[in-house]
C-alpha cells in the first residue's frame, strides 16, 4: 500500500503537484460516492418536469441520456488513468489540450458546481414544504446548507461513511416502491406498457433531446468521481473502474423508477406548473400506496437522497475550486487546506453561495436545473475534444473506438442536446461562458495561464 501511494504521489509530482489530500478512499467508497452524487432517487425530484418535456416518455429520455453519457464516461475513464489529479474535467482538458481550454472547461463546470448545491437545497425544501407548508422554503434551504457544510468540514472519511448509510436507505425505499407497484401489476390494477419508452403520437427527437439536459442532471456524477483522484487508493485505475460501475447501476435504477411511475399517469397528461409538477412523483406514490408511501418517498428523497447528494456536491465543488485556485486560476486563499485535509475556504464559499442562490432561486427550479446542466454539457464536450486531441491527434492512438469514435459521437450528441436546452438557460449559460473567455484572456495576457502541452 505504501509503495502504491508513493507511486501515485510521484505521478502527481511529475504533473507539478504535491500530495496535499489524503488517499483514504477504496473502490467501494468511490462507487458509493458516485452513486450518492448521481442519486439513485434523482429522477423523483424532476419527474414532473421530465414527463412534461418528453410528452410522457421519461424512460426514453433516461435511456437516450445514458447512451449519450457512455461516451463521456469512457473519456473520463481514459483521462483518469492518464492524469491522476483532483481537478476533473478542468485538469483533463488542461493537460489534454492546453491551459486556455482547460480554464474554459473548469469555468463551464464551475457553473454546475456553484449552482448544484443550491438547486439540491431547493429540491429538498420543496419536498419538505409539501409535507409541512407552514414552514417557508428558505428555512429548509438554510437548514440543509448548514448541515451539509458542517459534515463536509468534518473530512472526506466522515462524508464517505455517511454516504454508505444514505445509499442503503435509498435502495431500500426504491425496493419498497417497486414491490408495491409489482403487487398492483399482479392484481391487475395497472398493466405494463411501452408508452414510457415510446409513444408514436407524441414522439419527436427534438422533444427527447430537448429533455436530455434535464435528465442529464442525474448523470453529471462522472466529473464528481474524478475529483477524488487524489484521494482514491489506486488513483486513476480506481476512479476509472468506479466510473463505469456507477454508469451501469444508475442507468438501470433511473429507467426503472420513472417507468414504473409513468404507468400510473394517464395518456396525454401535462402536469401544471408549480407544485403539481414539482411533487408529481410524490403524489403518484400516494396514489399507489397511500399517505404512508407518499411520506416515505418524500422524506427519503428530501432528507436522505437529496441531502446526501448535497453533501457529495459540496465536496466535489470545493475540490474543483481548490484545484483551480492551486493553479492560480482563482484567488489563492481558496486553495487553503485544513488540518484534516479539507479545502476549508472553498467549502465555505460554496456554502455561502448555496444559501444565497437557494433562497432566491426557490421558485425557478426548471431554469436552475437546465442552467446547471448547461455548464456540465459544455464541459463534457470540451472533455471529449481533449481526448480526441491528446490520444488521437497527438499520440496517434490506434484504439479507434475509445480515442476516435467515442469522443466524436459524444460531442455530437451532447452538442445537439445543448442546442435544444431551455432558452433562458442558453442565454444565461452563454453569458457565463463569455465572461469566462474574457477572464481567461486576461489571465493569459498577464502570464497566469501557461501552456502545458509538454505534460504527457
C-alpha positions as CSV (number, residue, x, y, z in Angstrom):
1,X,0.0,0.0,0.0
2,X,2.8,2.4,0.9
3,X,4.6,1.7,-2.4
4,X,1.3,2.3,-4.3
5,X,0.8,5.6,-2.6
6,X,4.4,6.6,-3.3
7,X,3.9,5.9,-7.0
8,X,0.7,8.0,-7.0
9,X,2.5,10.9,-5.3
10,X,5.3,10.6,-7.8
11,X,2.8,10.7,-10.6
12,X,1.3,13.9,-9.1
13,X,4.8,15.4,-8.8
14,X,5.5,14.7,-12.4
15,X,2.5,16.8,-13.2
16,X,3.7,19.6,-11.0
17,X,1.8,18.9,-7.8
18,X,2.4,17.6,-4.3
19,X,0.1,15.2,-2.4
20,X,-2.0,17.5,-0.2
21,X,-5.1,15.4,0.1
22,X,-5.3,12.1,1.9
23,X,-5.6,8.8,-0.1
24,X,-8.2,7.1,2.1
25,X,-11.0,6.0,-0.3
26,X,-11.3,2.5,-1.6
27,X,-13.1,1.4,-4.8
28,X,-16.2,0.7,-2.8
29,X,-16.0,4.2,-1.3
30,X,-15.6,5.8,-4.7
31,X,-18.5,3.8,-6.2
32,X,-20.8,4.7,-3.2
33,X,-19.7,8.3,-3.5
34,X,-20.5,8.3,-7.2
35,X,-23.9,6.7,-6.6
36,X,-24.7,9.2,-3.9
37,X,-23.7,12.1,-6.2
38,X,-25.8,10.8,-9.0
39,X,-28.5,9.9,-6.5
40,X,-30.4,6.6,-7.2
41,X,-33.6,8.5,-6.4
42,X,-32.6,11.6,-8.6
43,X,-35.4,11.2,-11.2
44,X,-38.0,11.6,-8.4
45,X,-37.4,15.4,-7.9
46,X,-37.6,16.2,-11.6
47,X,-40.1,13.5,-12.7
48,X,-42.9,16.1,-13.5
49,X,-40.5,18.3,-15.4
50,X,-39.1,15.4,-17.4
51,X,-42.5,13.9,-18.1
52,X,-43.8,17.2,-19.5
53,X,-40.8,17.8,-21.6
54,X,-40.8,14.3,-23.1
55,X,-44.6,14.2,-23.7
56,X,-45.0,11.2,-21.5
57,X,-41.8,9.3,-22.4
58,X,-39.5,9.8,-19.4
59,X,-37.9,6.3,-19.6
60,X,-36.9,7.0,-23.2
61,X,-35.2,10.3,-22.1
62,X,-33.1,8.5,-19.5
63,X,-32.2,5.7,-22.0
64,X,-31.0,8.3,-24.5
65,X,-29.3,10.3,-21.8
66,X,-27.5,7.2,-20.5
67,X,-26.4,6.3,-24.0
68,X,-25.1,9.8,-24.6
69,X,-23.2,9.7,-21.2
70,X,-21.5,6.4,-22.1
71,X,-19.1,8.2,-24.4
72,X,-18.3,10.9,-21.9
73,X,-17.8,8.2,-19.2
74,X,-15.3,6.4,-21.4
75,X,-13.5,9.7,-21.9
76,X,-13.4,10.3,-18.2
77,X,-12.1,6.7,-17.7
78,X,-9.2,7.2,-20.1
79,X,-8.3,10.6,-18.7
80,X,-8.5,9.5,-15.1
81,X,-5.8,6.8,-15.7
82,X,-3.6,9.2,-17.7
83,X,-3.8,12.2,-15.3
84,X,-4.5,11.3,-11.7
85,X,-5.3,14.8,-10.4
86,X,-8.2,16.2,-8.5
87,X,-9.3,18.9,-11.0
88,X,-11.5,16.6,-13.1
89,X,-12.6,18.0,-16.4
90,X,-10.6,21.2,-15.7
91,X,-7.4,19.3,-15.3
92,X,-8.1,16.8,-18.1
93,X,-8.7,19.4,-20.7
94,X,-5.8,21.5,-19.4
95,X,-3.4,18.6,-19.9
96,X,-5.1,17.2,-23.0
97,X,-5.2,20.4,-25.0
98,X,-3.8,23.5,-23.2
99,X,-4.4,25.7,-20.2
100,X,-6.7,28.1,-22.0
101,X,-9.2,25.4,-22.9
102,X,-8.7,23.8,-19.5
103,X,-9.8,27.0,-17.9
104,X,-12.9,27.3,-20.1
105,X,-13.8,23.7,-19.2
106,X,-13.3,24.5,-15.5
107,X,-15.3,27.7,-15.9
108,X,-18.1,25.8,-17.6
109,X,-18.3,23.0,-14.9
110,X,-18.0,25.7,-12.2
111,X,-21.4,26.9,-13.3
112,X,-22.7,23.5,-12.5
113,X,-20.8,23.2,-9.2
114,X,-21.8,26.6,-7.9
115,X,-25.5,26.1,-8.7
116,X,-26.0,22.4,-7.9
117,X,-25.7,22.5,-4.1
118,X,-28.2,25.4,-4.1
119,X,-30.5,23.5,-6.5
120,X,-30.4,20.4,-4.3
121,X,-31.3,22.5,-1.3
122,X,-34.2,23.9,-3.3
123,X,-35.4,20.4,-4.2
124,X,-35.2,19.3,-0.6
125,X,-37.0,22.4,0.6
126,X,-39.8,21.9,-2.0
127,X,-40.4,18.3,-0.8
128,X,-40.5,19.4,2.9
129,X,-42.9,22.3,2.3
130,X,-45.2,19.8,0.6
131,X,-45.4,18.0,3.9
132,X,-45.2,21.0,6.2
133,X,-46.4,24.1,4.3
134,X,-46.4,26.2,7.4
135,X,-42.6,26.4,7.3
136,X,-41.3,28.6,4.4
137,X,-38.9,27.1,1.9
138,X,-36.0,29.4,2.8
139,X,-35.8,27.9,6.4
140,X,-35.4,24.4,4.9
141,X,-32.8,25.7,2.5
142,X,-30.8,27.2,5.3
143,X,-31.0,24.0,7.4
144,X,-29.9,21.7,4.6
145,X,-27.0,24.0,3.6
146,X,-25.8,24.4,7.2
147,X,-25.8,20.6,7.8
148,X,-24.0,19.8,4.5
149,X,-21.3,22.4,5.4
150,X,-20.7,21.0,8.9
151,X,-20.4,17.4,7.7
152,X,-18.0,18.4,4.8
153,X,-15.8,20.3,7.1
154,X,-15.5,17.1,9.2
155,X,-13.4,15.5,6.4
156,X,-13.8,13.1,3.5
157,X,-13.8,10.0,5.7
158,X,-16.9,11.2,7.6
159,X,-18.6,12.0,4.3
160,X,-17.8,8.6,2.9
161,X,-19.2,6.8,6.0
162,X,-22.5,8.7,5.9
163,X,-22.7,8.1,2.1
164,X,-22.9,4.3,2.7
165,X,-25.8,4.7,5.1
166,X,-27.6,7.1,2.9
167,X,-27.2,4.8,-0.1
168,X,-28.6,1.8,1.7
169,X,-31.7,3.8,2.7
170,X,-32.3,5.0,-0.8
171,X,-32.0,1.5,-2.3
172,X,-34.4,0.1,0.4
173,X,-37.0,2.8,-0.4
174,X,-36.8,2.1,-4.1
175,X,-37.2,-1.6,-3.5
176,X,-40.4,-0.9,-1.4
177,X,-41.7,1.3,-4.2
178,X,-41.0,-1.4,-6.8
179,X,-42.6,-4.1,-4.7
180,X,-45.8,-2.1,-4.2
181,X,-46.0,-1.4,-8.0
182,X,-45.4,-5.1,-8.6
183,X,-48.4,-6.0,-6.4
184,X,-50.6,-3.7,-8.5
185,X,-49.4,-5.4,-11.6
186,X,-50.1,-8.8,-10.1
187,X,-53.6,-7.8,-9.0
188,X,-54.4,-6.2,-12.4
189,X,-54.8,-2.6,-11.2
190,X,-52.3,-1.5,-13.8
191,X,-50.6,-3.2,-16.8
192,X,-47.2,-3.0,-18.5
193,X,-46.9,-0.6,-21.4
194,X,-44.2,0.6,-23.8
195,X,-45.5,4.2,-23.7
196,X,-43.0,5.5,-21.1
197,X,-40.3,4.4,-23.7
198,X,-42.1,5.2,-26.9
199,X,-45.4,6.9,-27.8
200,X,-45.8,7.4,-31.5
201,X,-48.4,10.2,-31.0
202,X,-46.0,12.5,-29.0
203,X,-42.7,11.3,-30.2
204,X,-40.1,13.6,-31.8
205,X,-36.3,13.6,-31.5
206,X,-36.4,17.3,-30.8
207,X,-38.6,16.7,-27.7
208,X,-36.5,13.8,-26.5
209,X,-33.1,15.6,-26.9
210,X,-34.6,18.8,-25.5
211,X,-35.3,16.9,-22.3
212,X,-31.9,15.4,-22.1
213,X,-30.3,18.5,-20.3
214,X,-32.9,17.9,-17.5
215,X,-32.3,14.2,-17.3
216,X,-28.5,14.8,-17.6
217,X,-28.7,16.4,-14.2
218,X,-28.8,12.9,-12.9
219,X,-25.7,11.8,-14.9
220,X,-23.2,14.5,-14.0
221,X,-21.6,12.4,-11.3
222,X,-18.7,11.3,-13.6
223,X,-16.9,14.5,-13.1
224,X,-17.6,14.3,-9.3
225,X,-16.0,10.9,-9.2
226,X,-12.9,12.1,-10.9
227,X,-12.4,15.0,-8.4
228,X,-11.5,12.3,-5.9
229,X,-8.5,11.1,-8.0
230,X,-6.0,12.4,-5.4
231,X,-8.0,10.8,-2.5
232,X,-8.5,7.3,-4.1
233,X,-6.4,4.4,-3.2
234,X,-5.2,3.2,-6.6
235,X,-5.6,6.6,-8.1
236,X,-6.7,6.7,-11.7
237,X,-7.3,3.0,-12.1
238,X,-9.7,3.0,-9.2
239,X,-11.5,6.1,-10.5
240,X,-11.8,4.7,-14.0
241,X,-13.4,1.4,-12.7
242,X,-15.8,3.3,-10.4
243,X,-16.9,5.5,-13.3
244,X,-18.1,2.5,-15.4
245,X,-19.7,0.6,-12.5
246,X,-21.7,3.7,-11.5
247,X,-22.9,4.4,-15.0
248,X,-24.4,0.9,-15.4
249,X,-26.0,0.9,-12.0
250,X,-27.7,4.3,-12.2
251,X,-28.9,3.9,-15.7
252,X,-30.8,0.8,-14.7
253,X,-32.2,2.5,-11.5
254,X,-33.2,5.7,-13.3
255,X,-35.1,4.0,-16.1
256,X,-36.8,1.5,-13.7
257,X,-38.3,4.1,-11.3
258,X,-39.6,6.6,-14.0
259,X,-41.0,3.7,-16.0
260,X,-43.0,2.3,-13.0
261,X,-44.2,5.8,-12.0
262,X,-45.3,6.6,-15.6
263,X,-47.6,3.6,-15.7
264,X,-49.9,5.5,-13.3
265,X,-50.1,8.7,-15.4
266,X,-53.0,8.8,-17.9
267,X,-52.0,9.4,-21.5
268,X,-51.8,13.0,-22.8
269,X,-51.3,14.3,-19.2
270,X,-49.4,17.6,-18.8
271,X,-48.6,18.5,-15.1
272,X,-49.5,22.0,-14.2
273,X,-46.6,24.4,-13.3
274,X,-45.8,24.7,-9.7
275,X,-46.5,22.1,-7.0
276,X,-48.2,19.6,-9.4
277,X,-45.0,19.4,-11.5
278,X,-42.5,19.6,-8.6
279,X,-44.4,17.0,-6.5
280,X,-45.6,14.7,-9.3
281,X,-43.7,11.6,-8.2
282,X,-44.6,12.1,-4.5
283,X,-48.3,12.3,-5.5
284,X,-48.1,9.2,-7.6
285,X,-46.5,7.4,-4.6
286,X,-49.5,8.5,-2.5
287,X,-51.9,7.2,-5.3
288,X,-50.1,3.8,-5.3
289,X,-49.7,3.1,-1.6
290,X,-51.5,5.9,0.3
291,X,-50.1,8.5,2.6
292,X,-47.5,6.2,4.2
293,X,-45.8,5.6,0.9
294,X,-46.0,9.3,-0.2
295,X,-44.5,10.4,3.1
296,X,-41.8,7.7,3.0
297,X,-40.8,8.6,-0.6
298,X,-40.9,12.3,0.2
299,X,-38.9,12.1,3.4
300,X,-36.3,9.7,1.9
301,X,-36.0,11.9,-1.2
302,X,-35.6,15.2,0.8
303,X,-33.8,14.1,3.9
304,X,-31.7,11.2,2.5
305,X,-31.3,11.2,-1.3
306,X,-31.2,15.0,-2.0
307,X,-29.3,15.8,1.2
308,X,-26.8,13.0,0.6
309,X,-26.3,14.4,-2.9
310,X,-25.8,17.9,-1.5
311,X,-23.0,16.5,0.7
312,X,-21.2,15.0,-2.2
313,X,-21.9,18.0,-4.4
314,X,-20.4,20.4,-1.9
315,X,-17.4,18.1,-1.5
316,X,-16.9,18.0,-5.3
317,X,-17.4,21.7,-5.8
318,X,-14.9,22.6,-3.2
319,X,-12.3,20.3,-4.7
320,X,-12.7,21.8,-8.2
321,X,-12.3,25.3,-6.7
322,X,-9.3,24.1,-4.7
323,X,-7.7,22.7,-7.8
324,X,-8.2,25.9,-9.9
325,X,-7.0,28.1,-7.0
326,X,-3.9,25.9,-6.6
327,X,-3.1,26.6,-10.3
328,X,-3.7,30.4,-9.7
329,X,-6.8,30.4,-11.9
330,X,-8.9,31.5,-8.9
331,X,-7.9,33.6,-5.8
332,X,-5.1,31.7,-3.9
333,X,-6.9,31.8,-0.5
334,X,-9.4,29.2,-1.9
335,X,-6.5,26.7,-2.1
336,X,-6.2,26.6,1.7
337,X,-6.4,23.1,3.3
338,X,-7.4,22.5,6.9
339,X,-5.6,20.2,9.4
340,X,-7.9,17.3,8.5
341,X,-7.2,17.7,4.7
342,X,-10.4,19.6,3.8
343,X,-10.3,22.5,1.3
344,X,-11.8,24.7,4.0
345,X,-12.2,28.1,2.3
346,X,-13.5,26.6,-0.9
347,X,-16.1,24.7,1.1
348,X,-17.2,27.8,3.0
349,X,-17.5,29.7,-0.3
350,X,-19.8,27.0,-1.7
351,X,-22.0,27.1,1.4
352,X,-22.5,30.8,1.3
353,X,-23.3,30.8,-2.5
354,X,-25.7,27.8,-2.0
355,X,-27.6,29.7,0.8
356,X,-28.0,32.8,-1.3
357,X,-28.9,31.1,-4.6
358,X,-31.1,28.6,-2.8
359,X,-33.2,31.3,-1.1
360,X,-33.7,33.5,-4.1
361,X,-34.0,30.7,-6.7
362,X,-36.6,28.5,-4.9
363,X,-39.3,29.5,-7.4
364,X,-37.2,28.7,-10.5
365,X,-36.4,25.1,-10.3
366,X,-36.8,24.4,-14.0
367,X,-34.4,27.2,-15.1
368,X,-31.9,26.3,-12.4
369,X,-32.0,22.7,-13.5
370,X,-31.2,23.3,-17.1
371,X,-28.7,26.0,-16.2
372,X,-26.8,23.5,-14.1
373,X,-26.7,21.0,-16.9
374,X,-25.7,23.7,-19.5
375,X,-22.4,24.0,-17.7
376,X,-21.9,20.2,-17.4
377,X,-22.7,19.5,-21.0
378,X,-20.4,22.3,-22.2
379,X,-17.6,20.9,-20.1
380,X,-18.2,17.3,-21.3
381,X,-18.0,18.5,-24.9
382,X,-14.6,20.0,-24.2
383,X,-13.5,16.8,-22.4
384,X,-14.4,14.7,-25.5
385,X,-12.4,17.1,-27.7
386,X,-9.5,16.8,-25.3
387,X,-9.5,13.0,-25.5
388,X,-9.5,13.3,-29.3
389,X,-6.7,15.8,-29.3
390,X,-4.5,14.1,-26.8
391,X,-4.9,10.4,-27.6
392,X,-6.0,10.7,-31.2
393,X,-4.1,13.6,-32.8
394,X,-1.1,13.9,-30.6
395,X,-0.5,10.3,-29.5
396,X,-1.8,8.8,-32.8
397,X,-3.6,6.1,-30.8
398,X,-4.8,3.0,-32.7
399,X,-7.7,2.5,-30.3
400,X,-10.3,3.5,-32.9
401,X,-13.4,3.4,-30.7
402,X,-12.0,4.7,-27.4
403,X,-9.9,7.6,-28.7
404,X,-11.5,8.5,-32.0
405,X,-15.2,7.4,-32.4
406,X,-16.3,7.7,-28.8
407,X,-15.3,11.4,-28.3
408,X,-16.7,12.3,-31.8
409,X,-20.1,10.6,-31.1
410,X,-20.2,12.0,-27.6
411,X,-19.5,15.5,-28.8
412,X,-22.2,15.3,-31.5
413,X,-24.9,14.0,-29.1
414,X,-24.1,16.5,-26.3
415,X,-24.0,19.4,-28.8
416,X,-27.4,18.5,-30.1
417,X,-28.8,18.3,-26.6
418,X,-27.2,21.6,-25.6
419,X,-28.7,23.3,-28.7
420,X,-32.2,22.2,-27.5
421,X,-31.7,23.2,-23.9
422,X,-34.0,25.7,-22.2
423,X,-33.8,29.1,-24.0
424,X,-33.3,31.1,-20.8
425,X,-30.6,28.7,-19.6
426,X,-28.9,29.0,-23.0
427,X,-28.8,32.8,-22.7
428,X,-27.6,32.8,-19.1
429,X,-25.1,30.0,-19.8
430,X,-23.7,31.8,-22.9
431,X,-23.2,35.0,-20.9
432,X,-21.4,32.9,-18.2
433,X,-19.1,31.4,-20.9
434,X,-18.4,34.9,-22.5
435,X,-17.4,36.1,-19.0
436,X,-15.1,33.1,-18.7
437,X,-13.5,33.7,-22.1
438,X,-12.8,37.3,-21.0
439,X,-11.3,36.2,-17.7
440,X,-9.2,33.5,-19.5
441,X,-7.9,36.1,-22.0
442,X,-7.0,38.4,-19.1
443,X,-5.1,35.6,-17.3
444,X,-3.3,34.6,-20.5
445,X,-2.2,38.2,-21.1
446,X,-1.0,38.5,-17.6
447,X,1.0,35.3,-17.9
448,X,-1.0,33.3,-15.4
449,X,-2.4,30.9,-18.0
450,X,0.6,29.0,-19.2
451,X,0.5,26.2,-21.7
452,X,1.1,22.6,-20.5
453,X,1.2,20.5,-23.7
454,X,4.6,19.2,-22.7
455,X,2.9,17.1,-20.0
456,X,2.2,13.6,-21.3
